[in-house]
Amino acid sequence: MTAPAEPRAGDPGDRHMLLGANVYDFGTDAGAWRMPGTGPQDNLTARFWRHAADLAEQGGLDAIFLADMPGLAANPALRPNRMVEPLAALGAVLARTERLGVIATVSTSSNDPAELTTRLATQHVLSGGRTGWNVVTGVPAAIERDFGYRSSPGREDRYRRAEEFLEVHRRVMEALASGRRWSFSGQVFDYPEQDAPRLPESFRAALAATPPLIVQAGGSSQGRELAAATAETVFAAEMVKEAAARNYADLHERAARHGRPAPLVLPGIHMVLGSTQEEAERRFERLTELGPRDYVTRRFEHMLGIRLDQLDPHGPAAPQLERALDVPDGGSVGFARAILSYAASREITLSALLRHFSGFGHQFYVGPPEPLADIMEDWFRGAACDGFNILADANPSGLRLFVEQVVPVLRERGLAPAEPADPAEPFAARLRKARR
Ligand SMILES: Cc1cc2nc3c(=O)[nH]c(=O)nc-3n(C[C@H](O)[C@H](O)[C@H](O)COP(=O)(O)O)c2cc1C
């Protein structure tokens, strides 16, 4: 009798896929805030976040994830965008839920590690162990001004700061949990030996049991190395399954070199759903009409550092982008790589690529539930991911469509749990345990 084959990295066996909802306020599509029934300031109300929380928890999702770019990261004349600070908004979600996890994006480039750690620890203990911190290093040009940067720190500097930031975070979290003194001395941060803050024993015990989950987003080689050395979950930008599977295996190898289990990988997937293909296409057309003209092309140019008017729209996308690509140092190599891999895998023209770019570097899907579940199942069983971060086209309607139409299909296939998660095993501990 041959021994059972060692599970390949990513072979899910009987595991369920993890499902996060990336609630980009009104939705991923630039026209989402103008969808019927949406008010331009809905996301500034606790009601909006309670509703998103109900949909996610009752729909059996694992977490609500909030991206963030502090400062005026996008032109509000184009679309109201991420107007709420993630930790505050997720406080409303936690107050409304029992099991759902929350993951807040906070940049290491515009915060202090010791101060942030006490904020994260407080929210984590109040939530009963249901929080995660998505580590990003972004300093898009718009943020330079708001945080008084004399010049935008390059990728190397940002990641060097992020490495030290995470080590300070780890030491402060340990001091909060143990009560022991702590210090840190590095190139970026310097904290003399000091007492841990005085805390009730119950607070310390809660942190010692399970600290906040460390998530990471940034797909450059520096980003992948940071994830392998410190993260427990990665929010990834992937548009092609084969590239995602290669990156998944690479992350497993990198983590093994650090003697750690690999982080769970959740690529984003931007979706426009309908009960039929026609219905979904109509929804997408409507959202595009409601959005600012040429929003997608301008975002495409900005993310890749190119000028479309200097390229041939009817020519092959991949060779033109390879020559022209100039990812801004404040931008994301991870997203650029995902877009290039899509262009190369399908040998499409630049204008055809733009149509698929409506996911802004994430996988983009327009159609009914079943084929979407096929794609998700294929990636999950194909060692390309451990689940997904759902990017609904418009919230809450798009999130509701996913919960009502796609989750039941995933459950039928055994890919999503039929029963809600056991609240006795809090979110952060459950995901930490799911790594391999
Ligand atoms: C999937 C994904 C999601 C990201 N989300 C954010 C975000 O919410 N806020 C932010 O400031 N940067 C975000 N970033 C960007 C990176 O964290 C940041 O710009 C980094 O410096 C560059 O990323 P890179 O390693 O991909 O070059 C994201 C990157 C990726 C790949």
PDBQT file of the ligand as one rigid body, heavy atoms in Angstrom, charges set to zero:
ROOT
HETATM    1  C1  LIG A 501      -3.244  43.452  -3.373  1.00  0.00    +0.000 C 
HETATM    2  C2  LIG A 501      -2.647  44.762  -2.924  1.00  0.00    +0.000 A 
HETATM    3  C3  LIG A 501      -3.402  45.610  -2.123  1.00  0.00    +0.000 A 
HETATM    4  C4  LIG A 501      -2.860  46.832  -1.686  1.00  0.00    +0.000 A 
HETATM    5  N1  LIG A 501      -3.607  47.649  -0.890  1.00  0.00    +0.000 NA
HETATM    6  C5  LIG A 501      -3.066  48.815  -0.446  1.00  0.00    +0.000 A 
HETATM    7  C6  LIG A 501      -3.802  49.688   0.417  1.00  0.00    +0.000 A 
HETATM    8  O1  LIG A 501      -4.950  49.434   0.778  1.00  0.00    +0.000 OA
HETATM    9  N2  LIG A 501      -3.195  50.827   0.840  1.00  0.00    +0.000 N 
HETATM   10  C7  LIG A 501      -1.914  51.168   0.477  1.00  0.00    +0.000 A 
HETATM   11  O2  LIG A 501      -1.412  52.213   0.907  1.00  0.00    +0.000 OA
HETATM   12  N3  LIG A 501      -1.178  50.362  -0.354  1.00  0.00    +0.000 NA
HETATM   13  C8  LIG A 501      -1.741  49.215  -0.812  1.00  0.00    +0.000 A 
HETATM   14  N4  LIG A 501      -1.014  48.393  -1.634  1.00  0.00    +0.000 N 
HETATM   15  C9  LIG A 501       0.262  48.858  -2.163  1.00  0.00    +0.000 C 
HETATM   16  C10 LIG A 501       1.444  48.364  -1.411  1.00  0.00    +0.000 C 
HETATM   17  O3  LIG A 501       1.331  47.929  -0.150  1.00  0.00    +0.000 OA
HETATM   18  C11 LIG A 501       2.453  49.487  -1.348  1.00  0.00    +0.000 C 
HETATM   19  O4  LIG A 501       2.253  50.472  -2.308  1.00  0.00    +0.000 OA
HETATM   20  C12 LIG A 501       3.874  48.990  -1.506  1.00  0.00    +0.000 C 
HETATM   21  O5  LIG A 501       4.783  49.944  -1.203  1.00  0.00    +0.000 OA
HETATM   22  C13 LIG A 501       4.211  48.563  -2.919  1.00  0.00    +0.000 C 
HETATM   23  O6  LIG A 501       3.745  47.373  -3.116  1.00  0.00    +0.000 OA
HETATM   24  P1  LIG A 501       4.596  46.351  -4.019  1.00  0.00    +0.000 P 
HETATM   25  O7  LIG A 501       5.390  45.517  -3.053  1.00  0.00    +0.000 OA
HETATM   26  O8  LIG A 501       3.515  45.592  -4.757  1.00  0.00    +0.000 OA
HETATM   27  O9  LIG A 501       5.460  47.190  -4.937  1.00  0.00    +0.000 OA
HETATM   28  C14 LIG A 501      -1.541  47.185  -2.077  1.00  0.00    +0.000 A 
HETATM   29  C15 LIG A 501      -0.781  46.326  -2.883  1.00  0.00    +0.000 A 
HETATM   30  C16 LIG A 501      -1.321  45.121  -3.314  1.00  0.00    +0.000 A 
HETATM   31  C17 LIG A 501      -0.491  44.208  -4.188  1.00  0.00    +0.000 C 
ENDROOT
TORSDOF 0
